[in-house]
């Protein structure tokens, strides 16, 4: 049975709640910050490491370890950057925090900034979140007037400013080094690691921590409850909760905060999302935003239990935690579940996704720049009625030659959906192309037919 455990979403969609500082403080807001600035920084960072909390932005890197890698001996200033770009198709969980509960984010930023000794923090927000930008600016001014942001935070000798920067609608800015380049006023080109590990050479070539909105909202919880207590929420290898954004063909799409491992994918989609639309059945799901590998609904996998035993599970029986999805050959990414039912034409769906990635490639890497374009052209050709039988293998070959050959993960993010879609729905592709050939289909492509608006 799927039951929500709202920790980060405690105030979201609550009747009578608003985004004001007064409302936030009435529920104990900024009390954790007031205690945090009195504590030892090394102790706070140790608590974050003990929590075993992983980043919620997509990569799933342990937050405490990221903080630990900071070059604190360089003598350079340390920066904290909040990634609020949220450009992954199928993902929209951070937006609600920004719009409805901005002070939770601001308190998280200030607690994290104090712990890593950053005197300047930035919120890099997606350019389309115009109202969210205005809400954050207003909330920061409210917090500054009360002494929670700016000079002498909560009466201490610690000072830190928060600056909100709007992006220009670029998907690659979701990658931390591309975001850093954009924030510094440069073209949003991801950087090569090494030497540009943000913890050593980040913003302005200074040590930088980049965490996303949901991750930073966890910081006050960790500091208040303690790392050990947080590590016991959910599964040991992926503690805490995840906010799952469910979109596509379900009766109740939305955002659901679930304790890791407490229910299965099927329980989420049936108990909370109401199941498939009337008269339809589930066909496939993408579990972590459009860049993750797709799962067929009737697939089966061998999954290891925490005690080491193995069990065969169907897709609907996969526990909602990162490790379980990894064992199934995919990942939870940013927890954006995209549901497809039996009415979806898989070649057309892939053509839509491939057009998006071809448009969003920054063009810095040849395999990504050329490969995403060719994948888009091939999928358009198949979906538009001019496909050839050999296009199926050619499409997979192009995707295979992108993976592992690019500076950032956008290449893999574009190639993985192609690899998994073609492999798992190969017969559908061949049947579609054969039917087109039988009807005398010609190689015609409408370049505007498959694009996101």
PyMOL commands that set and color helices and strands:
alter all, ss='L'
color gray80, all
select helices_A, chain A and resi 21-26+31-36+41-51+63-68+93-100+102-116+130-145+153-155+171-174+176-183+203-205+213-225+227-231+265-272+315-317+322-327+346-360+366-384+390-400+410-424+426-438
alter helices_A, ss='H'
color red, helices_A
select strands_A, chain A and resi 79-84+120-125+161-166+208-212+234-235+238-239+241-248+254-259+282-286+294-296+300-304+310-314+336-341
alter strands_A, ss='S'
color yellow, strands_A
deselect
rebuild
show_as cartoon
